[in-house]
Amino acid sequence: MGRGYVYIITNHSNNVLYTGVTNNLKQRIYEHKTGKGSMFASKYKCQKLVYFDETDDICAAIKYEKKIKSGSRKKKIQLIREQNPQWVDLAQGWFDA
């Protein structure tokens, strides 16, 4: 089926969380960082990648995204803290010239 990624991005102050799914994480994060991502993410300036998970099956990624979205904010924060306790931008340096 193809590779899939589930990701969570946030804004500068880490108070808005956006969960998404894609088959090309680097391209999708670039879209968010340039304001061409989702309307919600653009509105709240969610451009910092703080969590992602990769799978070999896009259908599994979509299922996982739905599970994360249906969970509480507390569970999303827990996911982020497990992978990225400092909430650094995991895409830092991806688009440097």
C-alpha positions as YAML, in Angstrom:
chain: A
units: angstrom
residues:
- id: 1
  name: MET
  ca: [0.00, 0.00, 0.00]
- id: 2
  name: GLY
  ca: [2.78, 2.46, 0.80]
- id: 3
  name: ARG
  ca: [4.48, 4.15, 3.70]
- id: 4
  name: GLY
  ca: [2.42, 6.29, 6.06]
- id: 5
  name: TYR
  ca: [3.21, 8.83, 8.77]
- id: 6
  name: VAL
  ca: [1.10, 10.10, 11.62]
- id: 7
  name: TYR
  ca: [2.33, 13.40, 13.05]
- id: 8
  name: ILE
  ca: [1.52, 16.07, 15.57]
- id: 9
  name: ILE
  ca: [2.50, 19.69, 15.05]
- id: 10
  name: THR
  ca: [2.09, 22.61, 17.40]
- id: 11
  name: ASN
  ca: [2.52, 26.37, 17.48]
- id: 12
  name: HIS
  ca: [5.36, 28.36, 19.02]
- id: 13
  name: SER
  ca: [3.86, 28.31, 22.52]
- id: 14
  name: ASN
  ca: [2.88, 24.59, 22.34]
- id: 15
  name: ASN
  ca: [-0.75, 25.28, 23.23]
- id: 16
  name: VAL
  ca: [-2.41, 24.12, 19.99]
- id: 17
  name: LEU
  ca: [-2.02, 20.55, 18.73]
- id: 18
  name: TYR
  ca: [-2.79, 19.39, 15.19]
- id: 19
  name: THR
  ca: [-2.70, 15.69, 14.29]
- id: 20
  name: GLY
  ca: [-2.33, 14.62, 10.68]
- id: 21
  name: VAL
  ca: [-1.46, 11.73, 8.40]
- id: 22
  name: THR
  ca: [0.55, 11.70, 5.17]
- id: 23
  name: ASN
  ca: [2.51, 9.46, 2.86]
- id: 24
  name: ASN
  ca: [5.31, 12.05, 2.55]
- id: 25
  name: LEU
  ca: [6.22, 13.57, 5.91]
- id: 26
  name: LYS
  ca: [8.91, 15.95, 4.70]
- id: 27
  name: GLN
  ca: [6.67, 17.43, 1.99]
- id: 28
  name: ARG
  ca: [3.71, 17.77, 4.35]
- id: 29
  name: ILE
  ca: [5.74, 19.50, 7.06]
- id: 30
  name: TYR
  ca: [7.14, 21.86, 4.42]
- id: 31
  name: GLU
  ca: [3.54, 22.71, 3.47]
- id: 32
  name: HIS
  ca: [2.70, 23.46, 7.11]
- id: 33
  name: LYS
  ca: [5.84, 25.57, 7.59]
- id: 34
  name: THR
  ca: [5.02, 27.64, 4.50]
- id: 35
  name: GLY
  ca: [1.36, 28.15, 5.43]
- id: 36
  name: LYS
  ca: [0.05, 25.79, 2.75]
- id: 37
  name: GLY
  ca: [-0.98, 23.01, 5.16]
- id: 38
  name: SER
  ca: [-4.46, 22.69, 6.60]
- id: 39
  name: MET
  ca: [-6.56, 25.79, 7.27]
- id: 40
  name: PHE
  ca: [-6.63, 24.96, 11.00]
- id: 41
  name: ALA
  ca: [-2.85, 24.58, 11.22]
- id: 42
  name: SER
  ca: [-2.33, 27.78, 9.24]
- id: 43
  name: LYS
  ca: [-4.80, 29.74, 11.36]
- id: 44
  name: TYR
  ca: [-3.06, 28.75, 14.60]
- id: 45
  name: LYS
  ca: [0.47, 28.85, 13.12]
- id: 46
  name: CYS
  ca: [1.15, 25.17, 13.85]
- id: 47
  name: GLN
  ca: [4.51, 24.63, 12.20]
- id: 48
  name: LYS
  ca: [6.60, 22.75, 14.76]
- id: 49
  name: LEU
  ca: [6.79, 18.97, 14.35]
- id: 50
  name: VAL
  ca: [6.81, 17.47, 17.83]
- id: 51
  name: TYR
  ca: [5.77, 13.86, 17.19]
- id: 52
  name: PHE
  ca: [5.65, 11.38, 14.34]
- id: 53
  name: ASP
  ca: [5.30, 7.67, 13.82]
- id: 54
  name: GLU
  ca: [6.08, 5.78, 10.63]
- id: 55
  name: THR
  ca: [4.44, 2.65, 9.25]
- id: 56
  name: ASP
  ca: [4.75, 0.63, 6.05]
- id: 57
  name: ASP
  ca: [0.98, 0.74, 5.60]
- id: 58
  name: ILE
  ca: [-0.87, 4.00, 4.93]
- id: 59
  name: CYS
  ca: [-4.16, 2.37, 5.99]
- id: 60
  name: ALA
  ca: [-2.66, 1.55, 9.39]
- id: 61
  name: ALA
  ca: [-1.43, 5.15, 9.63]
- id: 62
  name: ILE
  ca: [-4.92, 6.49, 8.94]
- id: 63
  name: LYS
  ca: [-6.36, 4.17, 11.59]
- id: 64
  name: TYR
  ca: [-3.74, 5.33, 14.10]
- id: 65
  name: GLU
  ca: [-4.40, 8.99, 13.29]
- id: 66
  name: LYS
  ca: [-8.10, 8.48, 14.05]
- id: 67
  name: LYS
  ca: [-7.18, 6.82, 17.35]
- id: 68
  name: ILE
  ca: [-4.96, 9.75, 18.35]
- id: 69
  name: LYS
  ca: [-7.56, 12.31, 17.30]
- id: 70
  name: SER
  ca: [-10.25, 10.58, 19.34]
- id: 71
  name: GLY
  ca: [-8.03, 10.58, 22.42]
- id: 72
  name: SER
  ca: [-7.74, 13.32, 24.98]
- id: 73
  name: ARG
  ca: [-5.30, 16.20, 24.87]
- id: 74
  name: LYS
  ca: [-3.59, 14.61, 27.87]
- id: 75
  name: LYS
  ca: [-2.92, 11.43, 25.87]
- id: 76
  name: LYS
  ca: [-1.51, 13.45, 22.96]
- id: 77
  name: ILE
  ca: [0.82, 15.29, 25.32]
- id: 78
  name: GLN
  ca: [1.91, 11.97, 26.79]
- id: 79
  name: LEU
  ca: [2.73, 10.65, 23.30]
- id: 80
  name: ILE
  ca: [4.79, 13.74, 22.56]
- id: 81
  name: ARG
  ca: [6.65, 13.61, 25.88]
- id: 82
  name: GLU
  ca: [7.57, 9.94, 25.35]
- id: 83
  name: GLN
  ca: [9.28, 10.67, 22.03]
- id: 84
  name: ASN
  ca: [10.23, 14.31, 22.46]
- id: 85
  name: PRO
  ca: [10.33, 15.44, 26.13]
- id: 86
  name: GLN
  ca: [11.76, 18.87, 25.27]
- id: 87
  name: TRP
  ca: [9.18, 19.54, 22.52]
- id: 88
  name: VAL
  ca: [11.90, 20.46, 20.03]
- id: 89
  name: ASP
  ca: [11.05, 20.81, 16.35]
- id: 90
  name: LEU
  ca: [11.87, 17.37, 14.96]
- id: 91
  name: ALA
  ca: [12.02, 18.87, 11.47]
- id: 92
  name: GLN
  ca: [14.67, 21.41, 12.46]
- id: 93
  name: GLY
  ca: [17.28, 21.57, 9.71]
- id: 94
  name: TRP
  ca: [15.22, 19.68, 7.13]
- id: 95
  name: PHE
  ca: [14.83, 22.68, 4.86]
- id: 96
  name: ASP
  ca: [18.12, 24.53, 5.37]
- id: 97
  name: ALA
  ca: [19.87, 25.48, 2.17]
...
